[in-house]
Amino acid sequence: MDKLIIPIDISKKVLNHVKGKFPEESCGLLAGHGNKVTIEIPITNQLHSPIKYFMDPMELYRALEKIETLNLELLGIFHSHPKGPPHPSETDINEFLYPGVATIICYPESNNWKMKAFLIENNCYTEIELAVV
């Protein structure tokens, strides 16, 4: 995947979720077909931490079950970096378990929240195009 397409209404829901959980890191899943996201599923950060997240296991299970039931593909995992950086951290890279799935980092910049998308492979990351349409 070299590009992820997120409808503007879904990106707004993700960023509203992120803002609502600030100063904690927030997290969730993005699913759809090909490279186009059609649903977002926020998941509770069980750690309630401003520097690390761990998705609630039962919520994660239910979210993955919902994605399968709807015949969708897991396209992205989003989480916030309330204090930066605007790219995957060393922890993000070391703990990433979903090859081929995009990592979306939500971060504050000039009183606004923004998003960037990355692929994590071979212990490094590459930014990919994120189109909000």
C-alpha positions as CSV (number, residue, x, y, z in Angstrom):
1,M,0.0,0.0,0.0
2,D,1.4,3.3,-1.0
3,K,-1.7,5.5,-0.3
4,L,-4.5,5.4,2.2
5,I,-7.8,7.2,1.4
6,I,-9.9,8.4,4.3
7,P,-13.3,10.1,3.8
8,I,-13.3,13.5,5.6
9,D,-16.2,12.5,7.9
10,I,-14.2,9.5,9.1
11,S,-11.1,11.6,9.6
12,K,-13.1,14.1,11.7
13,K,-14.5,11.2,13.9
14,V,-11.0,9.9,14.5
15,L,-9.6,13.4,15.3
16,N,-12.6,14.1,17.6
17,H,-11.9,10.8,19.4
18,V,-8.3,11.8,19.8
19,K,-9.2,15.2,21.1
20,G,-11.7,13.7,23.5
21,K,-9.1,11.4,25.1
22,F,-6.4,14.1,25.4
23,P,-3.9,14.1,27.2
24,E,-4.0,10.2,26.9
25,E,-3.0,8.4,23.8
26,S,-6.0,7.1,22.0
27,C,-6.3,4.3,19.5
28,G,-8.5,2.4,17.1
29,L,-8.8,0.6,13.8
30,L,-9.6,1.6,10.3
31,A,-11.2,-0.8,7.8
32,G,-12.4,-0.8,4.3
33,H,-11.6,-2.2,0.8
34,G,-8.4,-1.9,-1.1
35,N,-6.9,1.4,0.2
36,K,-10.2,3.2,1.0
37,V,-11.3,3.4,4.6
38,T,-15.1,2.9,5.1
39,I,-15.3,2.6,8.9
40,E,-13.4,3.7,12.0
41,I,-13.6,1.8,15.3
42,P,-12.2,3.6,18.4
43,I,-10.8,1.3,21.0
44,T,-10.1,2.1,24.7
45,N,-6.5,2.6,25.6
46,Q,-6.3,0.2,28.6
47,L,-3.2,2.0,29.9
48,H,-4.8,5.5,30.0
49,S,-1.3,6.8,29.4
50,P,-0.1,10.0,27.7
51,I,2.9,8.1,26.2
52,K,1.8,4.5,25.4
53,Y,-1.3,2.6,24.4
54,F,-2.5,-0.9,24.8
55,M,-5.9,-1.7,23.1
56,D,-8.5,-3.3,25.3
57,P,-8.3,-6.9,24.3
58,M,-12.1,-7.6,24.2
59,E,-12.8,-4.4,22.3
60,L,-10.0,-5.3,19.8
61,Y,-11.5,-8.8,19.4
62,R,-15.0,-7.4,18.8
63,A,-13.6,-4.8,16.4
64,L,-11.8,-7.5,14.3
65,E,-14.9,-9.7,14.4
66,K,-17.0,-6.8,13.1
67,I,-14.5,-6.1,10.3
68,E,-14.7,-9.8,9.3
69,T,-18.5,-9.9,9.5
70,L,-18.7,-6.8,7.2
71,N,-16.3,-8.4,4.7
72,L,-13.9,-5.6,5.2
73,E,-10.1,-5.5,5.4
74,L,-8.1,-4.1,8.3
75,L,-6.4,-1.1,6.6
76,G,-5.0,0.9,9.4
77,I,-4.3,1.2,13.1
78,F,-4.5,4.8,14.5
79,H,-3.2,6.2,17.7
80,S,-2.2,9.6,19.0
81,H,1.0,11.1,20.1
82,P,-0.2,13.9,22.3
83,K,3.3,15.4,22.7
84,G,4.8,14.1,19.4
85,P,6.6,12.9,17.5
86,P,4.5,13.1,14.3
87,H,5.9,9.6,13.2
88,P,6.1,6.1,14.7
89,S,8.1,5.9,17.9
90,E,10.7,3.2,18.6
91,T,8.0,1.5,20.8
92,D,5.6,1.6,17.9
93,I,8.1,0.0,15.6
94,N,9.2,-2.7,18.1
95,E,5.6,-3.7,19.0
96,F,4.0,-3.5,15.6
97,L,2.2,-6.8,14.7
98,Y,0.3,-6.2,11.5
99,P,2.5,-6.3,8.3
100,G,0.9,-4.5,5.4
101,V,-1.5,-2.5,7.6
102,A,-0.9,1.2,7.8
103,T,0.0,3.0,11.1
104,I,-1.8,6.4,11.4
105,I,-0.3,8.8,13.9
106,C,-2.5,11.7,15.1
107,Y,-0.5,14.6,16.5
108,P,-1.1,18.2,17.6
109,E,0.4,21.0,15.5
110,S,-0.4,24.7,15.9
111,N,-3.6,24.0,18.0
112,N,-4.9,21.6,15.4
113,W,-4.7,17.8,15.2
114,K,-3.2,16.3,12.1
115,M,-2.7,12.8,10.8
116,K,0.1,11.0,8.9
117,A,0.2,7.4,7.6
118,F,3.1,5.0,7.6
119,L,4.0,1.5,6.8
120,I,6.2,-0.3,9.4
121,E,8.4,-3.1,8.0
122,N,11.7,-4.6,8.9
123,N,12.1,-2.5,12.0
124,C,11.7,0.9,10.2
125,Y,8.9,3.0,8.8
126,T,8.1,4.7,5.6
127,E,5.5,7.5,5.2
128,I,2.8,6.8,2.7
129,E,0.3,9.3,1.1
130,L,-2.8,10.0,3.3
131,A,-5.6,11.4,1.2
132,V,-8.5,12.9,3.1
133,V,-11.4,13.3,0.7
